[in-house]
Amino acid sequence: MRLACLTSGGDCPGLNAVIRAVVRTASNEFGDTVIGYEDGWEGLMDDRRRDLYDDASIDRILLRGGTILGTGRMHPDKFKAGLEQIKENLKDAEVDALIAIGGEGTLKGAKWLADNGIPVIGVPKTIDNDVNATDVTFGFDTAVSVAAEAIDRLHTTAESHNRILIVEVMGRHVGWIALNAGMAGGAHYTVIPEHPFDVADICKAMERRFQMGEKYGIVCVAEGALPKEGTMDFSEGEEDQFGHKTFNGIGQVIGDEIKSRTGYDVRTTVLGHIQRGGTPTAFDRILATRFGVHAARAAHNGETNKCVAVHGENIDLVPLEAAVGELKTVPQRRYQTAQALFG
Ligand code: F6P
């Protein structure tokens, strides 16, 4: 058999571990060959493909961040318009099944291809951890580790200067990174998109710290966080060319507001793509590898139109449908646990 894989959407630590596991499993267990399309859907449409060999070069990519295939985003309308071209290219390359590695948008695209007769397996990835069908996505653990380490470092400089430091982390629609990094790094307040904030509460928590003699504070803010209606001026970002919401620097806005309300010295750090780059943690390498092994097996066994997912100890195959419904948001009870530590 011949399998194809591609990586699409924002990159994420662990993508190469999936590719390696797909290639090795396909070759070791079944004698199947694998090709890779470059730059996500774009490469599939333009027929930019290459053979992926089970050799030393594939073996070494386990540790490498990013994706050796390249990635990209595509507007859903352009993607849908390319269906016939995609079918033709896959036929021409004699591909029996396509493994699409990506986040919610990519999995939606994968489902749409499956609905249109193309055998597809989805592999969920995203540092945001917002894919509902799986307990966790690879990339998330690395992003949390990077953000937690940054918060660790911010403590000492904030304390030395008696400052409030705001750290803005990624999380377009959900606050998993902020929640976990804030908790691991001992942030004194955490703000997530699922729970609109009142900046007056943040100021109160910071003032209390100063009154108690802890003359500094760290506030961890998810980029998609929004103020409670009527509590603060803030204009939301527009949509970009791919239909994704853009951001207007909520970390800086919160910092400015705290400064003007309390008079404390406030600075903002935006971690941005640092959270997405570099070597995956051991946890992410293992999860990504397990996903890759199971995706190759599913593809070989014709269990297509499904998505790999982790539930407890097991890797399961779930319908692609289940992966593209609602996003996995932070439950209120998890935020309440974080709230117990604020101030
Ligand atoms: O979805 C993953 C993510 O890292 C989000 O947290 C972030 O908003 C977005 O991608 C940024 O992606 P890019 O800068 O590639 O458009």
Residues whose N, C-alpha, C, O or C-beta is under 5 A from the ligand:
A	BS01	F6P	G10 D128 M170 G171 R172
